[in-house]
Amino acid sequence: MNQKKYTDKEKLAYLEKASEIGHSRARRELGYPNSWSTANSWAKEFNVTIALSDLKAKSASFNQWYRDEELLIAMQEVIDRGMEYINDSETLTPDEYKKTVEGIKRAIETKNLIEGKATTRNGTESAQSTDEVFKNLLSAFESDEQKVAGRRDQGQ
Protein backbone atom coordinates (compact mmCIF):
# COMPACT_ATOMS: atom_id res chain seq x y z
CA MET A 1 0.00 0.00 0.00
CA ASN A 2 1.53 3.27 -1.15
CA GLN A 3 0.66 6.24 1.08
CA LYS A 4 1.20 9.77 -0.16
CA LYS A 5 3.67 11.83 1.83
CA TYR A 6 2.49 15.35 2.51
CA THR A 7 4.75 18.35 2.84
CA ASP A 8 4.71 20.60 5.88
CA LYS A 9 3.13 23.27 3.69
CA GLU A 10 0.23 20.94 2.79
CA LYS A 11 -0.17 19.88 6.40
CA LEU A 12 -0.27 23.50 7.60
CA ALA A 13 -2.78 24.42 4.89
CA TYR A 14 -4.98 21.57 6.05
CA LEU A 15 -4.63 22.57 9.71
CA GLU A 16 -5.51 26.18 8.97
CA LYS A 17 -8.69 25.06 7.20
CA ALA A 18 -9.50 22.50 9.90
CA SER A 19 -9.10 25.17 12.59
CA GLU A 20 -11.87 27.12 10.93
CA ILE A 21 -14.32 24.35 10.00
CA GLY A 22 -13.22 21.15 11.75
CA HIS A 23 -11.50 17.97 10.64
CA SER A 24 -14.38 16.33 8.78
CA ARG A 25 -15.31 19.31 6.60
CA ALA A 26 -11.67 20.22 5.91
CA ARG A 27 -10.92 16.65 4.78
CA ARG A 28 -13.96 16.71 2.45
CA GLU A 29 -13.13 20.13 0.99
CA LEU A 30 -9.39 19.57 0.52
CA GLY A 31 -9.57 15.87 -0.32
CA TYR A 32 -6.82 14.93 2.09
CA PRO A 33 -5.70 13.35 4.37
CA ASN A 34 -7.37 9.96 4.00
CA SER A 35 -8.11 9.45 7.68
CA TRP A 36 -9.14 11.40 10.72
CA SER A 37 -6.30 9.84 12.72
CA THR A 38 -3.72 11.21 10.24
CA ALA A 39 -5.30 14.65 10.47
CA ASN A 40 -5.31 14.45 14.24
CA SER A 41 -1.65 13.38 14.33
CA TRP A 42 -0.77 16.43 12.20
CA ALA A 43 -2.58 18.65 14.69
CA LYS A 44 -0.54 17.11 17.51
CA GLU A 45 2.68 17.38 15.47
CA PHE A 46 2.18 21.13 14.96
CA ASN A 47 0.55 21.68 18.36
CA VAL A 48 -2.72 22.90 16.85
CA THR A 49 -6.03 22.40 18.64
CA ILE A 50 -8.96 21.58 16.40
CA ALA A 51 -12.31 22.07 18.12
CA LEU A 52 -14.78 19.22 17.92
CA SER A 53 -18.02 19.89 16.17
CA ASP A 54 -20.97 20.57 18.47
CA LEU A 55 -22.39 17.13 17.72
CA LYS A 56 -19.10 15.37 18.52
CA ALA A 57 -18.66 17.40 21.70
CA LYS A 58 -22.19 16.49 22.81
CA SER A 59 -21.53 12.84 21.95
CA ALA A 60 -18.30 12.84 23.95
CA SER A 61 -20.10 14.23 27.00
CA PHE A 62 -22.77 11.51 26.74
CA ASN A 63 -20.06 8.85 26.48
CA GLN A 64 -18.51 10.12 29.70
CA TRP A 65 -21.92 10.23 31.39
CA TYR A 66 -22.69 6.62 30.43
CA ARG A 67 -19.24 5.51 31.58
CA ASP A 68 -19.77 7.26 34.93
CA GLU A 69 -23.27 5.84 35.33
CA GLU A 70 -22.03 2.31 34.65
CA LEU A 71 -19.24 2.75 37.22
CA LEU A 72 -21.71 4.08 39.79
CA ILE A 73 -23.93 1.05 39.26
CA ALA A 74 -20.94 -1.30 39.56
CA MET A 75 -19.71 0.37 42.75
CA GLN A 76 -23.18 0.17 44.31
CA GLU A 77 -23.25 -3.53 43.45
CA VAL A 78 -19.87 -4.03 45.17
CA ILE A 79 -21.20 -2.25 48.26
CA ASP A 80 -24.43 -4.30 48.29
CA ARG A 81 -22.69 -7.63 47.79
CA GLY A 82 -20.08 -6.83 50.42
CA MET A 83 -22.76 -6.02 52.96
CA GLU A 84 -24.64 -9.23 52.08
CA TYR A 85 -21.43 -11.21 52.53
CA ILE A 86 -20.84 -9.70 55.96
CA ASN A 87 -24.43 -10.19 57.10
CA ASP A 88 -24.95 -13.70 55.68
CA SER A 89 -21.63 -15.35 56.45
CA GLU A 90 -21.68 -17.39 59.64
CA THR A 91 -18.00 -18.35 59.47
CA LEU A 92 -16.47 -14.98 58.69
CA THR A 93 -12.97 -14.65 60.15
CA PRO A 94 -11.72 -11.30 61.44
CA ASP A 95 -9.32 -11.11 58.48
CA GLU A 96 -12.12 -11.78 55.97
CA TYR A 97 -14.25 -9.18 57.69
CA LYS A 98 -11.47 -6.61 57.57
CA LYS A 99 -10.81 -7.29 53.86
CA THR A 100 -14.51 -7.08 53.01
CA VAL A 101 -14.93 -3.80 54.89
CA GLU A 102 -11.85 -2.41 53.11
CA GLY A 103 -13.36 -3.38 49.74
CA ILE A 104 -16.65 -1.70 50.63
CA LYS A 105 -14.76 1.40 51.76
CA ARG A 106 -12.89 1.57 48.45
CA ALA A 107 -16.14 1.17 46.50
CA ILE A 108 -17.72 4.01 48.50
CA GLU A 109 -14.68 6.23 47.91
CA THR A 110 -14.74 5.47 44.17
CA LYS A 111 -18.46 6.20 44.02
CA ASN A 112 -17.94 9.50 45.85
CA LEU A 113 -15.09 10.42 43.50
CA ILE A 114 -17.27 9.83 40.42
CA GLU A 115 -20.05 11.91 41.97
CA GLY A 116 -17.60 14.73 42.69
CA LYS A 117 -17.84 14.37 46.45
CA ALA A 118 -14.95 14.50 48.89
CA THR A 119 -13.11 11.20 49.26
CA THR A 120 -10.99 11.99 52.30
CA ARG A 121 -11.50 13.80 55.55
CA ASN A 122 -8.63 15.65 57.10
CA GLY A 123 -10.46 18.10 59.32
CA THR A 124 -10.28 18.33 63.07
CA GLU A 125 -13.56 16.58 63.82
CA SER A 126 -13.81 14.82 67.14
CA ALA A 127 -14.99 11.23 67.31
CA GLN A 128 -18.70 10.89 68.00
CA SER A 129 -20.41 8.10 69.84
CA THR A 130 -21.25 6.17 66.64
CA ASP A 131 -17.60 6.39 65.58
CA GLU A 132 -16.58 4.81 68.88
CA VAL A 133 -19.18 2.06 68.48
CA PHE A 134 -17.85 1.15 65.03
CA LYS A 135 -14.25 1.25 66.24
CA ASN A 136 -15.10 -1.05 69.14
CA LEU A 137 -17.03 -3.41 66.87
CA LEU A 138 -14.15 -3.59 64.39
CA SER A 139 -11.71 -4.16 67.23
CA ALA A 140 -13.89 -6.96 68.58
CA PHE A 141 -14.09 -8.62 65.18
CA GLU A 142 -10.36 -8.32 64.71
CA SER A 143 -9.67 -9.93 68.07
CA ASP A 144 -12.59 -12.37 67.66
CA GLU A 145 -13.70 -11.57 71.24
CA GLN A 146 -17.30 -10.82 70.39
CA LYS A 147 -19.85 -12.66 68.31
CA VAL A 148 -22.71 -10.81 66.67
CA ALA A 149 -26.01 -11.99 68.15
CA GLY A 150 -28.16 -13.95 65.73
CA ARG A 151 -25.41 -14.24 63.13
CA ARG A 152 -22.81 -16.52 64.72
CA ASP A 153 -22.65 -19.52 66.94
CA GLN A 154 -22.93 -18.26 70.53
CA GLY A 155 -21.89 -21.48 72.29
CA GLN A 156 -18.15 -21.62 72.93
Stockholm file with secondary structure:
# STOCKHOLM 1.0

chainA/1-156         MNQKKYTDKEKLAYLEKASEIGHSRARRELGYPNSWSTANSWAKEFNVTIALSDLKAKSASFNQWYRDEELLIAMQEVIDRGMEYINDSETLTPDEYKKTVEGIKRAIETKNLIEGKATTRNGTESAQSTDEVFKNLLSAFESDEQKVAGRRDQGQ
#=GR chainA/1-156 SS CCCCCCCHHHHHHHHHHHHHHCHHHHHHHHCCCSCHHHHHHHHHHTTCCCCCCHHHHHHHHHHHHHHHHHHHHHHHHHHHHHHHHHHHCSSCCHHHHHHHHHHHHHHHHHHHHHTTCCCCCCSCCCCCHHHHHHHHHHHHHHHTCCCCTTTSCCCC
#=GC SS_cons         CCCCCCCHHHHHHHHHHHHHHCHHHHHHHHCCCSCHHHHHHHHHHTTCCCCCCHHHHHHHHHHHHHHHHHHHHHHHHHHHHHHHHHHHCSSCCHHHHHHHHHHHHHHHHHHHHHTTCCCCCCSCCCCCHHHHHHHHHHHHHHHTCCCCTTTSCCCC
//
